Amino acid sequence: MIVEARGISVRRGGALVVQDFSLAARPGEMLGLIGPNGAGKTSVLRALAALDPLASGTVTYGGRTADDLGRRALGRTLAYLPQSGRIHWPLPVEEMVALGRLPHGAASVDAAAERAMDAVELTPLRRRSAGALSGGERARLLLARALAVEAPVLLADEPVAALDPYHQLQVMELLRATARAGTAVVAVLHDLTLAARFCDRLALMKEGILIAEGAPAAVLTTDRVAEAYGVTVERGEFGGEPFILPWLRHDRAPDRKEPEA
Protein backbone atom coordinates (compact mmCIF):
# COMPACT_ATOMS: atom_id res chain seq x y z
CA MET A 1 0.00 0.00 0.00
CA ILE A 2 1.25 3.48 -0.90
CA VAL A 3 0.72 6.28 1.64
CA GLU A 4 0.90 9.64 -0.09
CA ALA A 5 0.85 13.26 1.08
CA ARG A 6 -0.13 15.78 -1.57
CA GLY A 7 0.51 19.45 -0.89
CA ILE A 8 -0.17 19.15 2.84
CA SER A 9 0.20 22.04 5.26
CA VAL A 10 -0.12 21.77 9.05
CA ARG A 11 -0.72 24.48 11.64
CA ARG A 12 0.21 24.22 15.29
CA GLY A 13 -0.54 26.98 17.77
CA GLY A 14 -1.50 29.27 14.90
CA ALA A 15 1.86 28.83 13.15
CA LEU A 16 2.32 27.03 9.85
CA VAL A 17 4.79 24.24 10.75
CA VAL A 18 4.55 22.28 7.48
CA GLN A 19 4.09 23.98 4.13
CA ASP A 20 2.98 22.44 0.83
CA PHE A 21 4.63 19.08 1.54
CA SER A 22 4.29 16.21 -0.94
CA LEU A 23 5.78 12.73 -0.59
CA ALA A 24 4.86 9.08 -1.14
CA ALA A 25 6.02 6.04 0.84
CA ARG A 26 5.98 2.78 -1.09
CA PRO A 27 5.73 -0.88 -0.09
CA GLY A 28 9.11 -2.52 0.47
CA GLU A 29 10.85 0.81 1.10
CA MET A 30 12.34 2.45 4.17
CA LEU A 31 11.97 6.21 3.94
CA GLY A 32 13.80 8.47 6.41
CA LEU A 33 12.47 11.88 7.41
CA ILE A 34 15.47 14.00 8.44
CA GLY A 35 16.19 17.62 9.28
CA PRO A 36 17.05 19.84 12.24
CA ASN A 37 14.90 20.25 15.34
CA GLY A 38 11.73 22.14 14.51
CA ALA A 39 11.87 21.24 10.82
CA GLY A 40 8.36 19.73 10.91
CA LYS A 41 9.26 16.03 10.75
CA THR A 42 6.99 14.89 13.59
CA SER A 43 4.16 17.05 12.25
CA VAL A 44 4.46 15.32 8.88
CA LEU A 45 4.47 11.89 10.52
CA ARG A 46 1.41 12.72 12.61
CA ALA A 47 -0.34 13.98 9.47
CA LEU A 48 0.50 10.72 7.69
CA ALA A 49 -0.97 8.89 10.69
CA ALA A 50 -4.18 10.97 10.47
CA LEU A 51 -3.62 12.20 14.02
CA ASP A 52 -3.60 15.94 13.28
CA PRO A 53 -5.90 17.96 11.01
CA LEU A 54 -4.52 19.38 7.79
CA ALA A 55 -4.62 23.07 6.95
CA SER A 56 -4.55 22.06 3.28
CA GLY A 57 -3.77 19.12 1.04
CA THR A 58 -4.65 15.43 1.33
CA VAL A 59 -3.18 12.19 2.66
CA THR A 60 -4.27 8.94 1.03
CA TYR A 61 -3.69 5.25 1.75
CA GLY A 62 -3.83 3.17 -1.40
CA GLY A 63 -5.73 6.05 -2.97
CA ARG A 64 -8.30 6.36 -0.15
CA THR A 65 -8.52 8.99 2.57
CA ALA A 66 -8.79 8.22 6.29
CA ASP A 67 -12.48 9.12 6.17
CA ASP A 68 -12.99 6.72 3.28
CA LEU A 69 -11.33 3.90 5.19
CA GLY A 70 -12.92 4.51 8.59
CA ARG A 71 -11.10 4.34 11.92
CA ARG A 72 -11.12 0.56 12.29
CA ALA A 73 -9.70 -0.12 8.82
CA LEU A 74 -7.20 2.70 9.30
CA GLY A 75 -6.04 1.02 12.53
CA ARG A 76 -5.24 -2.11 10.52
CA THR A 77 -3.56 -0.07 7.78
CA LEU A 78 -1.20 2.01 9.94
CA ALA A 79 1.09 1.23 12.84
CA TYR A 80 2.38 4.35 14.62
CA LEU A 81 5.33 4.49 17.00
CA PRO A 82 5.30 7.83 18.86
CA GLN A 83 8.31 9.80 20.01
CA SER A 84 7.50 10.17 23.70
CA GLY A 85 8.01 6.57 24.88
CA ARG A 86 5.52 7.09 27.72
CA ILE A 87 3.60 4.10 29.05
CA HIS A 88 0.45 4.94 30.97
CA TRP A 89 -0.59 1.52 32.27
CA PRO A 90 1.56 -0.86 34.39
CA LEU A 91 0.50 -3.88 32.32
CA PRO A 92 2.74 -6.89 31.75
CA VAL A 93 4.93 -6.57 28.66
CA GLU A 94 3.04 -9.24 26.72
CA GLU A 95 -0.30 -7.54 27.32
CA MET A 96 1.11 -4.19 26.18
CA VAL A 97 2.36 -5.77 22.98
CA ALA A 98 -1.02 -7.46 22.48
CA LEU A 99 -2.67 -4.02 22.37
CA GLY A 100 -1.27 -3.79 18.85
CA ARG A 101 -3.65 -6.57 17.87
CA LEU A 102 -6.82 -4.70 18.91
CA PRO A 103 -7.54 -3.41 15.37
CA HIS A 104 -7.71 -7.06 14.29
CA GLY A 105 -10.10 -8.00 17.08
CA ALA A 106 -7.59 -10.09 19.04
CA ALA A 107 -8.24 -10.02 22.78
CA SER A 108 -5.04 -11.72 23.96
CA VAL A 109 -1.46 -12.52 23.01
CA ASP A 110 -1.50 -14.22 19.60
CA ALA A 111 1.13 -15.39 17.13
CA ALA A 112 1.70 -11.87 15.77
CA ALA A 113 2.35 -10.52 19.27
CA GLU A 114 4.74 -13.41 19.91
CA ARG A 115 6.63 -12.62 16.69
CA ALA A 116 6.89 -8.95 17.67
CA MET A 117 8.28 -9.73 21.14
CA ASP A 118 10.81 -12.15 19.65
CA ALA A 119 11.91 -9.57 17.06
CA VAL A 120 12.90 -7.00 19.69
CA GLU A 121 14.23 -9.56 22.20
CA LEU A 122 11.55 -8.92 24.83
CA THR A 123 10.20 -12.45 25.19
CA PRO A 124 12.27 -13.10 28.37
CA LEU A 125 10.62 -10.01 29.91
CA ARG A 126 7.08 -10.83 28.81
CA ARG A 127 5.62 -11.02 32.32
CA ARG A 128 7.48 -8.05 33.76
CA SER A 129 5.47 -4.91 34.44
CA ALA A 130 5.92 -2.32 31.72
CA GLY A 131 6.40 0.29 34.45
CA ALA A 132 9.51 -1.53 35.68
CA LEU A 133 11.35 -1.40 32.35
CA SER A 134 14.35 0.78 31.58
CA GLY A 135 14.04 3.56 29.03
CA GLY A 136 15.58 1.43 26.30
CA GLU A 137 13.37 -1.54 27.14
CA ARG A 138 10.29 0.70 27.01
CA ALA A 139 11.35 1.93 23.57
CA ARG A 140 11.63 -1.66 22.34
CA LEU A 141 8.28 -2.51 23.93
CA LEU A 142 6.53 0.28 22.04
CA LEU A 143 8.20 -0.84 18.82
CA ALA A 144 6.99 -4.39 19.47
CA ARG A 145 3.44 -3.10 19.96
CA ALA A 146 3.67 -1.29 16.61
CA LEU A 147 5.13 -4.35 14.87
CA ALA A 148 2.35 -6.53 16.29
CA VAL A 149 -0.19 -4.63 14.19
CA GLU A 150 1.46 -6.14 11.10
CA ALA A 151 0.10 -3.20 9.13
CA PRO A 152 1.15 -2.42 5.55
CA VAL A 153 2.42 1.00 6.74
CA LEU A 154 4.69 1.59 9.76
CA LEU A 155 5.36 5.15 10.94
CA ALA A 156 8.14 5.50 13.54
CA ASP A 157 9.10 8.77 15.26
CA GLU A 158 12.74 8.68 16.42
CA PRO A 159 12.69 4.91 17.02
CA VAL A 160 16.33 4.75 18.21
CA ALA A 161 16.47 7.91 20.34
CA ALA A 162 16.53 6.16 23.74
CA LEU A 163 18.64 3.17 22.74
CA ASP A 164 22.26 2.19 23.24
CA PRO A 165 24.39 1.53 20.11
CA TYR A 166 23.71 -2.22 20.08
CA HIS A 167 19.95 -1.74 20.19
CA GLN A 168 20.07 1.17 17.73
CA LEU A 169 21.56 -1.19 15.17
CA GLN A 170 19.10 -3.92 16.12
CA VAL A 171 16.11 -1.63 15.62
CA MET A 172 17.38 -0.19 12.34
CA GLU A 173 18.07 -3.70 11.01
CA LEU A 174 14.58 -4.74 12.11
CA LEU A 175 12.92 -1.74 10.45
CA ARG A 176 14.81 -2.41 7.21
CA ALA A 177 13.84 -6.10 7.33
CA THR A 178 10.21 -5.07 7.91
CA ALA A 179 10.40 -2.90 4.81
CA ARG A 180 12.01 -5.69 2.79
CA ALA A 181 9.06 -7.92 3.75
CA GLY A 182 6.75 -5.49 1.93
CA THR A 183 5.84 -2.83 4.49
CA ALA A 184 6.12 0.88 3.74
CA VAL A 185 8.28 2.17 6.62
CA VAL A 186 8.67 5.89 7.36
CA ALA A 187 11.02 6.83 10.21
CA VAL A 188 12.04 10.18 11.67
CA LEU A 189 15.79 10.04 12.30
CA HIS A 190 18.50 12.35 13.62
CA ASP A 191 21.57 10.15 13.17
CA LEU A 192 22.79 10.85 9.63
CA THR A 193 24.94 7.73 9.45
CA LEU A 194 22.01 5.48 10.38
CA ALA A 195 19.83 7.33 7.87
CA ALA A 196 22.40 6.97 5.08
CA ARG A 197 23.13 3.33 5.87
CA PHE A 198 19.67 1.88 6.38
CA CYS A 199 17.21 4.02 4.41
CA ASP A 200 16.38 3.51 0.75
CA ARG A 201 15.28 7.12 0.40
CA LEU A 202 15.52 10.30 2.46
CA ALA A 203 13.35 13.40 2.71
CA LEU A 204 15.26 16.39 4.10
CA MET A 205 13.21 19.15 5.74
CA LYS A 206 13.99 22.64 6.98
CA GLU A 207 11.51 25.11 8.52
CA GLY A 208 8.51 23.06 7.44
CA ILE A 209 9.60 22.73 3.82
CA LEU A 210 10.90 19.71 1.91
CA ILE A 211 14.25 20.85 0.50
CA ALA A 212 15.58 17.56 -0.91
CA GLU A 213 14.28 14.05 -1.55
CA GLY A 214 15.93 10.98 -3.08
CA ALA A 215 18.61 8.39 -2.50
CA PRO A 216 20.74 9.04 0.63
CA ALA A 217 23.89 9.86 -1.36
CA ALA A 218 21.99 12.43 -3.42
CA VAL A 219 20.36 14.08 -0.39
CA LEU A 220 23.22 14.11 2.10
CA THR A 221 25.63 16.20 0.08
CA THR A 222 28.03 18.51 1.92
CA ASP A 223 26.18 21.59 0.69
CA ARG A 224 22.70 20.31 1.59
CA VAL A 225 23.76 19.21 5.07
CA ALA A 226 25.34 22.62 5.60
CA GLU A 227 22.16 24.37 4.42
CA ALA A 228 19.83 22.31 6.61
CA TYR A 229 21.91 21.81 9.76
CA GLY A 230 24.53 24.54 9.70
CA VAL A 231 27.38 22.06 10.15
CA THR A 232 30.34 20.70 8.24
CA VAL A 233 30.59 16.92 8.14
CA GLU A 234 33.31 14.34 7.79
CA ARG A 235 32.33 11.36 5.67
CA GLY A 236 33.70 8.03 4.56
CA GLU A 237 32.99 4.33 4.16
CA PHE A 238 33.51 1.26 6.29
CA GLY A 239 32.78 -2.21 4.94
CA GLY A 240 31.30 -0.61 1.85
CA GLU A 241 28.72 1.39 3.81
CA PRO A 242 28.74 5.16 4.39
CA PHE A 243 29.25 7.11 7.59
CA ILE A 244 28.65 10.84 8.12
CA LEU A 245 29.91 12.64 11.21
CA PRO A 246 28.86 16.20 12.12
CA TRP A 247 32.19 17.85 12.83
CA LEU A 248 32.02 21.63 12.98
CA ARG A 249 29.27 24.16 13.61
CA HIS A 250 29.30 27.00 11.14
CA ASP A 251 28.90 29.58 13.90
CA ARG A 252 32.10 28.41 15.58
CA ALA A 253 35.59 28.89 14.19
CA PRO A 254 37.84 25.81 14.26
CA ASP A 255 40.21 25.50 17.18
CA ARG A 256 43.61 26.89 16.29
CA LYS A 257 46.89 26.53 18.10
CA GLU A 258 48.89 29.63 18.83
CA PRO A 259 52.14 29.72 16.81
CA GLU A 260 55.23 28.80 18.79
CA ALA A 261 57.55 31.67 19.72
CORURDA-V425813 format. One record per residue. RES is the residue in one small letter. SS is DSSP state (H for helix, E for strand, C for the rest). BURIAL is + if it has 24 or more other ideal C-beta (glycine too) atoms within 12 Angstrom, else -. Layout:
res: <RES,RES>
ss: <SS,SS>
burial: <BURIAL,BURIAL>
This chain:
res: <m,i,v,e,a,r,g,i,s,v,r,r,g,g,a,l,v,v,q,d,f,s,l,a,a,r,p,g,e,m,l,g,l,i,g,p,n,g,a,g,k,t,s,v,l,r,a,l,a,a,l,d,p,l,a,s,g,t,v,t,y,g,g,r,t,a,d,d,l,g,r,r,a,l,g,r,t,l,a,y,l,p,q,s,g,r,i,h,w,p,l,p,v,e,e,m,v,a,l,g,r,l,p,h,g,a,a,s,v,d,a,a,a,e,r,a,m,d,a,v,e,l,t,p,l,r,r,r,s,a,g,a,l,s,g,g,e,r,a,r,l,l,l,a,r,a,l,a,v,e,a,p,v,l,l,a,d,e,p,v,a,a,l,d,p,y,h,q,l,q,v,m,e,l,l,r,a,t,a,r,a,g,t,a,v,v,a,v,l,h,d,l,t,l,a,a,r,f,c,d,r,l,a,l,m,k,e,g,i,l,i,a,e,g,a,p,a,a,v,l,t,t,d,r,v,a,e,a,y,g,v,t,v,e,r,g,e,f,g,g,e,p,f,i,l,p,w,l,r,h,d,r,a,p,d,r,k,e,p,e,a>
ss: <C,C,E,E,E,E,E,E,E,E,E,E,C,C,E,E,E,E,E,E,E,E,E,E,E,C,C,C,C,E,E,E,E,E,E,C,C,C,C,C,H,H,H,H,H,H,H,H,C,C,C,C,C,C,C,E,E,E,E,E,E,C,C,E,C,H,H,H,H,C,H,H,H,H,H,H,H,E,E,E,E,C,C,C,C,C,C,C,C,C,C,E,H,H,H,H,H,H,H,H,H,H,H,H,C,C,C,C,C,C,H,H,H,H,H,H,H,H,H,C,C,C,H,H,H,C,C,C,E,H,H,H,C,C,H,H,H,H,H,H,H,H,H,H,H,H,H,H,C,C,C,C,E,E,E,E,E,C,C,C,C,C,C,C,H,H,H,H,H,H,H,H,H,H,H,H,H,H,H,H,C,C,C,E,E,E,E,E,C,C,C,H,H,H,H,H,H,H,C,C,E,E,E,E,E,E,C,C,E,E,E,E,E,E,C,H,H,H,H,C,C,H,H,H,H,H,H,H,H,C,E,E,E,E,E,E,E,E,C,C,E,E,E,E,E,E,E,E,E,C,C,C,C,C,C,C,C,C,C,C,C>
burial: <+,+,+,+,+,-,-,+,+,+,-,-,-,-,-,-,+,+,+,-,+,+,+,+,+,-,+,-,+,+,+,+,+,+,+,+,-,-,+,+,+,+,+,+,+,+,+,+,+,+,-,+,-,+,-,-,+,+,+,+,+,+,-,-,-,+,-,-,+,-,-,-,-,+,+,+,+,+,+,+,+,+,+,-,+,-,+,-,-,-,-,+,+,+,+,+,+,+,+,+,+,+,+,+,-,-,-,-,+,-,-,+,+,+,+,+,+,-,+,+,-,+,-,-,+,+,-,+,-,+,-,-,+,-,-,+,+,+,+,+,+,+,+,+,+,+,+,+,+,+,+,+,+,+,+,+,+,+,+,+,+,+,+,-,-,-,+,+,-,+,+,+,-,+,+,+,-,+,+,-,-,-,+,+,+,+,+,+,+,+,+,+,+,+,+,+,+,+,+,+,+,+,+,+,+,+,-,+,+,+,+,+,+,-,-,+,-,-,+,+,-,-,-,+,+,-,+,+,+,-,+,-,+,-,-,-,-,-,-,-,-,+,-,+,-,+,-,-,-,-,-,-,-,-,-,-,-,-,-,-,->
